[in-house]
Amino acid sequence: PAFVLPSPWMVAKAFVAFFYEPNLFYHLFATFARVVASVVIATVLGIVLAVIPFYLPVARDIIAARIQPLLSAMPSLGWAILGVIWFGVSDVSVVFIQVAILVPFCFVNMSQGIDELDQDLLEMFRSYSRSRWPLFIKLTLPSLVPYIVASVRMAYGVAWKIALIAELFGAETGLGYVMLQAQTISDVSTVLATCLMIVFLFILGDSLILRPIARRFAP
């Protein structure tokens, strides 16, 4: 029956409604804004965590053996519950949950980029300057651009997958909230349309923005 498995036409109508119904479009934009903010913050934190051991070797064991395993093994559901407890039902809670889940992906990728830096270039640069800031700006950061782009693409894809979980727990707006309301009234068409909208937005962003950037900065 339709209340269990709606027809493709019913799902298509629910999908298109996101573009012309102001309320649904608002929820769509709220989720998109949180995903973008989470990806940016997680990428920056991943770069910072990866670069610290490079410039401060004494912190290598702390980050690699303590912080990284904790972030990688922490359950997504645990971050979701903690986010709601710490920040309540708010945009901050949703962004915190997403960032906490995304940071390990960005950190591991950026660490790989740090490990593959050209040591001969680093040695040559140090022979001209002992200052760490020019070394980071002129050599380290440009060398890491392909890994930064790869981290952004990875985080963008994962962010859409966890957006619903974060919003189910910590928001009263967004696609997760729409899906929760649809589940309450057994509106399977909207549930399926919401899932397809997330797939659509991921493909759109990756195809039009992230993939061309990745080709531009390919190593």
N, C-alpha and C positions, 0 to 999 in steps of 0.2 A: 504493500500500500504506500501511498504518497507520503504519509507521515513517517515512514521508515526509510524509504528510498525514493525521493522525488524525481520527477522526470528532468532530463537535461534542460528543457525549456523553463521549468520553474527555477532551477538553479541559475540559469542565464539571466532571468529577470531579477533575481536577488543580487546577482553580481553587478549588473548594470546600475542597480539602484544606488550603489556606493558613489556613483559619479554625479547624480542629480538630486539626491535627497540631502539637504543641508546637514541634517543630524548625522547621517552615516558618513558623509564626507568629512565632517569634523572629527569623528572617531578615527577615520582613515589617516587624516593629517596628523593627529596626535600620536598615533603609533609610528608613523614615518619619522616625525621629528625626534622621538625618543630613540629610535634605531640609529639615526644619523649621529645624535649627540653621544650615544653609548659607544659607537664605533670609533669616533674621534677620541674620546677620553681613554678608551681601552688601548688604542694604538699608541697614544702618547705615554701612558703608563708602562706599556710593554717595552717601548724604546728606553724609557728611564731605567727600568729594572734590568734590561740587557746591557746598558751602557755603564751602569755603576760598577760592576765587577771589572770592566775593561779599564777604567780609570782608577779604581780603588780595589786592588786585588784582595785586600784583607776581607772585603765583603763578599767574596765569591762563594765561600762555603755557606755563609748565612743565607744568601739568596738562592743558590742552587740546591742546597741540601735541606733548607727549612721552608722558605717562603714558596718556592716553586712547587714542591710536592703538596703543600697545604692547599694552594690555589687550584692545582690540577685535580686533586682528589675530593675536594669539597663538593658535596651533592648540590645540584641546582636547586632542588627543593629546599635544602637548608638555607641557601642564600635568600630564597624567596621569603621564607618565614622570618629570617632575621631582618630582612629589609623592611617588612611590614612592622615588626616590633620596634625597630630603631627609628624609622622615619614615618610610620603611619601610612595611610592610604593616600599617596601623593605621587607627583611626577618624579620627585627625588627618589622615592622608594623604587620605582620601576627602573630608572636609570642606574641606580646603585646595583640592583639585581643583575641587570644585563652586563654592566661593566665588570662586576665580580666574576661572572661566568666567562666573559670574553678575554680578560687579561691573560690567562694562561696560554691561550692560542697565540696571541700576539707576542708574548714574551718568548715562547719557545722558538717561534719563527725568527724573531729579531736576534736571539742568541745564536742561531745558526748563521745569520749574516755576520755577526761580530766574529765568530770563529773563522769565517772564510775571508776576512779582510786580508789584503795583500801586505804581508809583513815587510817585504822589501820597500814598498812605498811608505809604510809607516816609519821605517828606520831612516829613509832618506829625508822625510819631512822633519823628523826629530833632529836631524843633523843641521837643519836650518833654523829651527825654533823649538824651544823647550816649553813654550806656552801650550796648555792643553786646549784652550778655547779655539784658537785658530785651527788646531789639528782636527777638532770635532767639526767645525763649520766647513772647512775647505776640503777635508779628505774623508773623515769617518761618515758624516751624514750623507754626502753624495754617493759614497759607496754602498750605503744601506738603502738607497731609494728603491731598488727593485724588491727588496725584502719588506720595506714599508708598504709598498703597493700590494704585495702578496698578502700581507697581514690584514690590510684593509679589506681586500676581497674576501678573505676567509672569515673575518669578523662580521662583515656585512651579511654573509650567508647564514652564519650561526645566529646572528642577532634576530633575524626574522623567525627562526625556529623557536627561540626562547621568548620572543616578545609576548606570545599568548600566555605563557606560564607566568611571566612577570606581571602582566596586566590582570590576570585572573585573581592574583593575590593582592596586588598593591595599587590598583587604579579603578577609578569610576568612569574612565574614558578609554578610548582605544578599541582596537579590534578584539582584544581579549575580552573586554567588557561586553562588546556586541555579541560575541559567541556565548558568553555566560548567560545573557538575557535570552538568546535564541534557544539555548539548552533548557532553560526554565520553562519555556512555553512549547517545547518540542518542535521548534522550527528548524527542521533538518536542512531545508533549502538555504537558509541564511548561514548555518554552520558550514555547509559545503562551499558556499560562495565566499565566506570569509577565508577559508583555507586556500581557495583558488586565487583570491586577491593577494594573499601573501606570496604565493608562487609567482603571480604576475608582476608584483612590485620588485621582487628579487631579480627576476629575469630582465625586467626593464632597466633597473639600475646597473646591473652587471653588464648588460649588452651595450647600453648607450654611453656609460661613463667609465666603469671600472675596467672592463676588458680593453677598450682603446688605450687607457692610461697604462695598463700593464704591458701592452705591446710597445708603447712608446718608451718605457723605461726597462724593457727586458734586458737582463745582463748580457 
